[in-house]
């Protein structure tokens, strides 16, 4: 009695009832002249790949994006040329801008020496005044703007929408339109409080704070809305007051926008000329922008070499601030763009 055997996959019939053995045997048997093992290159290269294709694709991408690199280089050259020209003029002994057409033709440090040692034009005093005004304005703007933005974002009160609309409308008008009113107001204040009136640094700080409150409050308001209110409610349940929530929870979470607002306020007040020229009248109270103007304000007596030397030194704190706080700039400017 014979034992039945189980048909192998090669002996089983196909779906249509035909014998699978012929094509199965043909598929299993290697073709003539072809080894039964794969080459290493066949295991690494995907089916249908062409040798050298990734390199050719990289070349095509480089060719398509080459104009972008050229445009970036042109933009960098356009932005850096004034800085290089000013640096060359500050190191030139001629004292004029025309002598700097040939960049770094003669290099000397006499302009920097004259700038720092001239008793009639105390550059270091002007630098200290600018730092005082700018730092005080930046800190005051951050504190006032953050408090106003927190109130608009977290509290619900009458004329809340009207206040936001008023801030939006007020920031559309530049502060320079009211310089006559500012002069008359500070003149009247100086008769009662001389330390806050004309020719006072605190008076100039007050003017800057009044002009920066609207735009910065509206900018912070969008960022405060991205902080969930559930945090405030959880802290209130634990017994925290509004002051504790504001100082210990909210402000650390909105650090990027605080840094951005402070930096923008610092740069604006540090480089302002017109309002500082109106408010400050004593050379000992001048800021850098007003003081440096004295080097080129006299007709036929302009000293552009010393002026550019002072401008180069004045740019150092601003550049250092950008480099130190650059990680907060993008997140601070874009964080409040979408309401959470």
Backbone torsions as a table, in degrees:
resi	resn	phi	psi	omega
1	UNK	NA	122.7	-176.2
2	UNK	-83.3	147.1	179.6
3	UNK	-89.6	128.1	-179.9
4	UNK	-67.7	142.3	178.8
5	UNK	-106.6	145.4	178.2
6	UNK	-83.4	127.3	-179.6
7	UNK	-67.7	138.2	176.6
8	UNK	-75.9	165.8	178.5
9	UNK	-58.7	-28.5	179.9
10	UNK	-72.5	-30.2	-177.3
11	UNK	-88.7	-14.5	-177.7
12	UNK	-71.5	147.1	177.1
13	UNK	-73.7	156.7	179.2
14	UNK	-77.2	-176.8	-178.3
15	UNK	-63.9	-31.8	-178.8
16	UNK	-89.5	9.9	178.0
17	UNK	86.3	-2.2	179.5
18	UNK	-84.0	163.9	-179.4
19	UNK	-75.8	131.4	-179.6
20	UNK	-87.8	-12.7	-172.7
21	UNK	-59.8	-41.8	-176.5
22	UNK	-61.0	-51.0	-177.9
23	UNK	-74.4	-28.4	177.2
24	UNK	-66.9	-39.6	178.5
25	UNK	-67.6	-37.2	179.2
26	UNK	-66.6	-36.5	179.4
27	UNK	-72.8	-32.8	-178.3
28	UNK	-77.2	-31.7	-176.7
29	UNK	-81.9	132.7	177.9
30	UNK	-71.3	148.5	178.6
31	UNK	-70.3	161.4	-176.8
32	UNK	-68.2	134.1	177.5
33	UNK	81.4	3.0	-178.7
34	UNK	-110.8	125.0	179.3
35	UNK	-67.4	156.5	-176.3
36	UNK	-82.9	-4.9	-179.1
37	UNK	-111.3	150.0	179.1
38	UNK	-83.5	148.1	175.8
39	UNK	-77.4	154.2	179.5
40	UNK	-58.3	-35.6	-179.4
41	UNK	-67.1	-29.1	179.3
42	UNK	-71.5	-28.8	178.8
43	UNK	-77.6	-27.4	-177.8
44	UNK	-89.4	-31.7	-175.5
45	UNK	-90.8	128.7	178.2
46	UNK	-68.4	158.3	-179.2
47	UNK	-60.6	135.2	178.1
48	UNK	82.0	1.1	-178.9
49	UNK	-75.3	145.5	179.7
50	UNK	-106.4	131.2	179.0
51	UNK	-58.8	134.6	178.6
52	UNK	83.3	4.2	-177.9
53	UNK	-66.2	-44.7	178.5
54	UNK	-58.1	-39.6	180.0
55	UNK	-65.3	-40.1	178.8
56	UNK	-67.3	-36.0	177.0
57	UNK	-65.5	-39.1	177.3
58	UNK	-63.4	-38.9	178.0
59	UNK	-63.5	-42.2	179.9
60	UNK	-65.3	-40.9	177.1
61	UNK	-63.8	-40.0	178.2
62	UNK	-64.7	-38.4	179.2
63	UNK	-67.3	-39.4	179.4
64	UNK	-69.9	-36.2	-178.5
65	UNK	-94.0	7.5	-179.3
66	UNK	-64.2	-36.4	-179.0
67	UNK	-66.6	-27.0	177.8
68	UNK	-67.0	-39.6	178.1
69	UNK	-66.4	-39.4	177.9
70	UNK	-64.9	-40.3	177.9
71	UNK	-65.5	-38.7	178.3
72	UNK	-65.7	-41.4	177.7
73	UNK	-64.6	-40.0	177.9
74	UNK	-64.6	-40.1	178.4
75	UNK	-65.5	-40.5	178.1
76	UNK	-64.4	-42.3	178.5
77	UNK	-64.4	-40.1	179.2
78	UNK	-64.6	-37.1	-178.3
79	UNK	-78.8	-33.0	-175.5
80	UNK	-86.8	-21.2	-176.3
81	UNK	-60.7	-45.5	176.8
82	UNK	-59.4	-36.6	179.7
83	UNK	-67.4	-43.2	178.3
84	UNK	-64.9	-38.9	179.4
85	UNK	-65.4	-41.9	177.9
86	UNK	-65.5	-39.2	177.5
87	UNK	-64.5	-39.5	177.4
88	UNK	-65.0	-39.8	178.6
89	UNK	-67.4	-34.0	179.2
90	UNK	-70.3	-23.7	179.4
91	UNK	-98.4	2.8	-178.8
92	UNK	-90.1	145.6	-179.4
93	UNK	-87.5	-8.3	-176.5
94	UNK	-74.0	-28.5	179.9
95	UNK	79.1	11.0	179.4
96	UNK	-132.7	161.3	179.0
97	UNK	-78.3	-26.6	-179.9
98	UNK	-66.9	-29.0	179.4
99	UNK	-73.9	-3.2	-178.8
100	UNK	-103.8	14.8	177.2
101	UNK	-62.3	-34.6	171.6
102	UNK	-95.4	104.6	-171.4
103	UNK	-63.0	132.2	175.0
104	UNK	54.9	38.5	176.0
105	UNK	-69.1	-38.6	173.6
106	UNK	-135.3	132.3	-175.2
107	UNK	-117.1	125.5	178.1
108	UNK	-150.4	154.8	178.1
109	UNK	-103.8	19.4	-177.4
110	UNK	-65.5	-36.0	-179.2
111	UNK	-64.3	-40.5	178.5
112	UNK	-68.7	-35.8	177.5
113	UNK	-66.1	-44.9	178.0
114	UNK	-64.5	-34.7	-179.6
115	UNK	-65.0	-41.7	-173.7
116	UNK	-88.2	-12.2	-176.0
117	UNK	-116.8	3.9	-179.0
118	UNK	-78.2	116.3	-177.7
119	UNK	-72.2	-26.6	-179.6
120	UNK	-77.6	-22.5	179.0
121	UNK	-125.7	82.7	-175.0
122	UNK	-73.2	91.8	-176.1
123	UNK	-64.7	-42.3	-178.7
124	UNK	-63.7	-35.2	175.8
125	UNK	-65.8	-42.5	177.0
126	UNK	-62.9	-39.4	179.2
127	UNK	-63.5	-43.1	177.7
128	UNK	-64.0	-39.6	177.0
129	UNK	-62.7	-42.6	179.6
130	UNK	-64.0	-41.9	178.8
131	UNK	-64.8	-40.5	178.4
132	UNK	-62.7	-49.3	-178.2
133	UNK	-63.9	-44.1	-175.4
134	UNK	-69.8	-45.5	-179.8
135	UNK	-65.2	-43.2	179.3
136	UNK	-64.1	-40.9	178.4
137	UNK	-65.4	-41.7	-179.7
138	UNK	-63.7	-46.1	-179.8
139	UNK	-65.2	-44.7	178.9
140	UNK	-63.7	-39.5	178.9
141	UNK	-64.0	-41.9	180.0
142	UNK	-65.2	-45.0	-177.9
143	UNK	-66.6	-46.7	-178.1
144	UNK	-69.2	-44.7	-179.1
145	UNK	-65.8	-38.5	179.4
146	UNK	-67.8	-39.6	178.9
147	UNK	-65.5	-43.1	179.0
148	UNK	-66.5	-41.7	179.8
149	UNK	-64.9	-38.2	178.0
150	UNK	-64.0	-40.3	179.8
151	UNK	-66.1	-43.1	179.8
152	UNK	-69.1	-30.6	-176.1
153	UNK	-82.6	-36.2	-172.1
154	UNK	-103.0	-30.2	-175.5
155	UNK	-98.9	152.0	175.3
156	UNK	-117.6	112.2	-176.6
157	UNK	-140.6	169.9	-177.3
158	UNK	-68.7	143.4	-179.0
159	UNK	60.5	29.2	176.3
160	UNK	-67.6	-47.1	178.8
161	UNK	-65.6	-36.2	176.8
162	UNK	-64.3	-37.1	176.8
163	UNK	-66.3	-41.4	176.7
164	UNK	-63.3	-41.1	178.0
165	UNK	-65.3	-37.5	178.0
166	UNK	-64.4	-40.4	176.6
167	UNK	-63.1	-39.8	179.8
168	UNK	-66.1	-37.1	-179.6
169	UNK	-75.1	-38.9	-177.5
170	UNK	-64.8	-38.1	-177.4
171	UNK	-71.6	-9.5	177.9
172	UNK	-76.4	-20.0	-178.8
173	UNK	-100.8	126.2	180.0
174	UNK	-68.3	151.9	-177.7
175	UNK	-68.8	-23.0	-178.1
176	UNK	-66.9	-18.7	178.7
177	UNK	-66.4	-21.1	-176.0
178	UNK	-108.4	25.0	-174.4
179	UNK	-68.4	-28.3	176.3
180	UNK	-68.0	-44.7	178.3
181	UNK	-64.8	-36.8	178.2
182	UNK	-63.4	-42.3	179.8
183	UNK	-63.3	-46.2	-179.0
184	UNK	-66.3	-37.8	179.7
185	UNK	-66.3	-44.7	178.9
186	UNK	-68.0	-32.2	177.0
187	UNK	-64.7	-39.6	178.2
188	UNK	-71.5	-36.8	179.9
189	UNK	-68.9	-35.1	-177.3
190	UNK	-64.1	-23.2	177.6
191	UNK	-73.7	-23.0	-179.4
192	UNK	-104.1	-48.6	179.4
193	UNK	-124.0	91.0	-175.6
194	UNK	-62.1	-28.7	-177.2
195	UNK	-74.7	-8.1	179.2
196	UNK	-117.1	4.0	-175.8
197	UNK	-99.0	-147.7	179.2
198	UNK	-64.7	151.6	177.6
199	UNK	60.4	36.1	176.8
200	UNK	-134.5	141.0	-179.7
201	UNK	-69.8	-33.7	178.1
202	UNK	-67.0	-35.1	175.2
203	UNK	-62.9	-40.2	176.9
204	UNK	-66.0	-38.2	176.7
205	UNK	-63.1	-41.0	178.7
206	UNK	-62.5	-38.4	177.3
207	UNK	-64.3	-44.2	179.2
208	UNK	-63.8	-40.8	-179.2
209	UNK	-65.2	-38.5	178.9
210	UNK	-65.4	-35.0	-178.8
211	UNK	-81.3	-24.0	-175.4
212	UNK	-93.6	-6.8	-173.1
213	UNK	-70.0	-40.6	-174.2
214	UNK	-64.8	-56.6	-176.0
215	UNK	-64.1	-42.7	-177.1
216	UNK	-70.4	-34.6	177.0
217	UNK	-64.2	-42.9	179.6
218	UNK	-67.3	-34.8	178.0
219	UNK	-67.7	-42.3	178.7
220	UNK	-69.9	-30.8	-177.8
221	UNK	-59.7	-42.4	177.9
222	UNK	-64.7	-33.8	179.3
223	UNK	-74.3	-37.7	179.0
224	UNK	-64.3	-30.1	180.0
225	UNK	-69.1	-18.1	178.3
226	UNK	-78.8	-12.0	178.1
227	UNK	-85.4	123.0	-178.1
228	UNK	-61.3	140.1	178.1
229	UNK	-75.0	-11.8	177.2
230	UNK	-62.2	-30.7	176.9
231	UNK	-64.1	-41.9	178.0
232	UNK	-63.7	-42.7	-178.7
233	UNK	-66.4	-39.7	178.6
234	UNK	-65.2	-40.5	178.2
235	UNK	-68.1	-34.9	177.7
236	UNK	-66.4	-37.4	177.1
237	UNK	-63.6	-35.5	178.5
238	UNK	-77.1	-2.1	175.9
239	UNK	99.5	11.2	180.0
240	UNK	-78.8	143.1	177.5
241	UNK	-86.4	174.2	178.9
242	UNK	-64.1	-36.6	178.8
243	UNK	-65.8	-42.8	178.5
244	UNK	-65.3	-41.0	177.8
245	UNK	-62.6	-42.3	-176.4
246	UNK	-67.3	-47.4	-173.1
247	UNK	-81.1	-35.5	-172.8
248	UNK	-99.9	-17.7	-177.2
249	UNK	-118.0	-51.9	-172.3
250	UNK	-73.9	-49.3	-176.4
251	UNK	-60.5	-41.9	175.5
252	UNK	-62.6	-27.5	-179.5
253	UNK	-79.0	-22.9	-178.5
254	UNK	-107.6	28.7	-179.6
255	UNK	-57.6	-40.8	-179.1
256	UNK	-58.0	-44.4	-178.6
257	UNK	-71.4	-30.5	175.9
258	UNK	-65.2	-41.6	179.2
259	UNK	-65.8	-42.1	-179.2
260	UNK	-64.6	-45.9	-179.8
261	UNK	-63.9	-43.0	177.7
262	UNK	-62.9	-40.5	-179.8
263	UNK	-67.6	-43.9	178.4
264	UNK	-63.5	-40.0	177.8
265	UNK	-66.4	-39.4	178.1
266	UNK	-62.5	-47.1	-177.3
267	UNK	-66.6	-39.9	-179.3
268	UNK	-63.4	-47.3	-179.9
269	UNK	-73.0	-29.1	-179.4
270	UNK	-70.4	-32.9	-176.9
271	UNK	-102.9	2.8	-178.2
272	UNK	-71.1	141.9	-179.1
273	UNK	-120.3	-46.8	-169.4
274	UNK	-67.4	-50.7	-179.7
275	UNK	-64.7	-38.7	177.4
276	UNK	-65.4	-35.6	177.6
277	UNK	-65.9	-34.6	-179.8
278	UNK	-74.7	-41.0	-173.0
279	UNK	-82.1	-43.8	-174.0
280	UNK	-93.3	128.3	-177.3
281	UNK	-123.2	-18.3	179.3
282	UNK	-92.2	130.4	179.2
283	UNK	-57.3	-26.2	177.9
284	UNK	-74.1	-13.7	179.4
285	UNK	-104.4	-0.7	-176.7
286	UNK	-61.6	148.1	166.9
287	UNK	-90.8	178.1	-176.2
288	UNK	-62.9	-42.0	-178.1
289	UNK	-62.2	-42.2	179.5
290	UNK	-74.3	-38.5	-178.8
291	UNK	-68.2	-42.4	180.0
292	UNK	-65.2	-27.2	178.2
293	UNK	-63.6	-25.4	-178.9
294	UNK	-66.4	-24.0	179.8
295	UNK	-72.5	-21.7	-177.1
296	UNK	-123.5	8.8	-177.8
297	UNK	-82.6	-22.0	-177.5
298	UNK	-84.7	126.6	-180.0
299	UNK	-68.0	137.0	-177.7
300	UNK	62.2	13.9	177.7
301	UNK	-132.9	26.1	-178.7
302	UNK	-71.2	136.6	176.9
303	UNK	-118.8	83.6	-175.3
304	UNK	-71.0	-25.4	178.4
305	UNK	-64.5	-46.7	178.0
306	UNK	-68.8	-36.7	179.0
307	UNK	-61.6	-47.6	179.6
308	UNK	-68.2	-32.2	175.7
309	UNK	-63.4	-42.4	176.5
310	UNK	-66.2	-36.5	178.1
311	UNK	-66.6	-38.8	178.3
312	UNK	-63.5	-44.3	179.1
313	UNK	-68.0	-33.3	179.5
314	UNK	-69.1	-24.8	-179.5
315	UNK	-78.8	-13.6	-175.9
316	UNK	-62.9	-49.1	-178.9
317	UNK	-65.0	-33.8	179.5
318	UNK	-67.6	-45.1	178.9
319	UNK	-64.4	-41.4	178.7
320	UNK	-62.7	-37.4	178.1
321	UNK	-66.8	-41.4	177.7
322	UNK	-61.7	-44.2	-178.3
323	UNK	-67.1	-34.7	-176.6
324	UNK	-78.3	-31.0	-174.2
325	UNK	-112.5	15.1	-174.8
326	UNK	-66.0	-25.4	-179.4
327	UNK	-70.4	-16.3	178.6
328	UNK	-95.0	-13.4	-169.2
329	UNK	-66.9	-54.1	-175.2
330	UNK	-64.9	-46.8	-178.9
331	UNK	-65.7	-33.6	179.7
332	UNK	-72.6	-35.6	-178.5
333	UNK	-79.6	-30.0	-176.3
334	UNK	-101.0	-12.5	-175.1
335	UNK	-65.3	-34.9	-179.5
336	UNK	-95.2	10.7	-178.2
337	UNK	-72.1	-31.2	-180.0
338	UNK	-114.4	126.3	-179.0
339	UNK	-75.1	126.8	-179.5
340	UNK	-87.2	NA	NA
